[in-house]
Structures are given as C-alpha cells and as structure tokens.
C-alpha cells in the first residue's frame, strides 16, 4: 500500500516547523512543504483548511494533524507510525 501524502504548511524560520521536519525525517517519511511566506495565497489556504493561524500545520493523507506538538504527541502515543504507513 502506498504511504499517504504528508503536507506541511511552514515558514523557513519557524523552530516548530524544524521540529516537525526533523521528526518526519527521522522516520524516513517524504513530505511536501508549502512555505506560507513565499507562496501567494498559501497562508489563507492553510487557515481555511486547518482553522489555525500558526505554522506548521500538518496534514497526513488529507487529515489535519495540527502542529508540531500535535505530531509529537501522536508519535509518543504510538499513533503516528500507523498514520504514516497506511493512513489508518
């Protein structure tokens, strides 16, 4: 089964974005980044999709996960790997 798409709305300078990148990188997960400072309209798209104004905003398989702390909490609870590998 293909791994679900992982999408991060980020900025280049955000330490929480760096934490999310690091965790996903350690898991060997490919992800797409959308820089909300560099791409016109990306911040408003992020806010519409997530209902939040801060970065990062993380989506796995189209499901909104939240920010870096939410991603880390999923990992600590043992629920991140199943999401990353089969979208369950």
N, C-alpha and C positions, 0 to 999 in steps of 0.2 A: 504494500500500500504506500502511496506517496505521502510524504510528510506534508502537513498543512502549511500554507503560506504564513510567514511571520512578517508583520509590518510594524515598523516603529516610526512614529512622528517624533522628530528630535530637533535639537539645535546643536551646533558644533561645540558650544561652550558649556553645555549643561552637565554637571557632575552626575546627576541621576541617569542621564542618557548613557554616560560612560559606564555606569554600573550595570545597566541593562545589557549593553553591548558585551561587556565582559562576561556576564553570566551566560548569555546565549552562545558566545564564542567558546567558552569552556565546555559547553555541551555539544559543540560541533554543529550548531544549527545555522543554516543560511538564513539571512533576513534582509529585507528591503528597508531602506531608510528614506523618509521624506523629511527634508530639512525645512521647517516651517518659516525660518528666516530667509531662506534662499529661493523658495518657490512661491510665486504669487498665488494667493488663494488657499495655500496649504493649511495655514493656521485656522481659517474659518471652516475648512473641510474637517479638520481634526476636531474642532469644537462641536460641529454638527454631529459627527459620528460618535464622539465619546461623551459629550455633555460636560467636558472638562476643559480648562484653560491652560493647564500646565503640561510641560513635556517631561519625560516621554509619555506618550500614550501608545500602548502596545496592543496589537491585535494578533491573535493566533487563529488561523482558519476562519477569519471573519468575525470571530468572537472577541469582544472588547475585554481585555485582561485588566487594564488600568495602567498604573505607573510602575516605576522600578521597584518600589516597596511591595506592591501587589504581586509582581513577578517573583520577587524573592520569597514572599510568604507562600506562594504556590509551591515553589521549589522545596522549602523547608517542610511543607506538609506532605511532600511526596506526590503532588498532583500535577507538577509541571511536565515531567517526562512523558506521561501518558498523553498529555495535550500535544506535545511537540512531535510525538512519533506516530500517533494515529488519530489525533483530533478528538479523542474520547473525553 
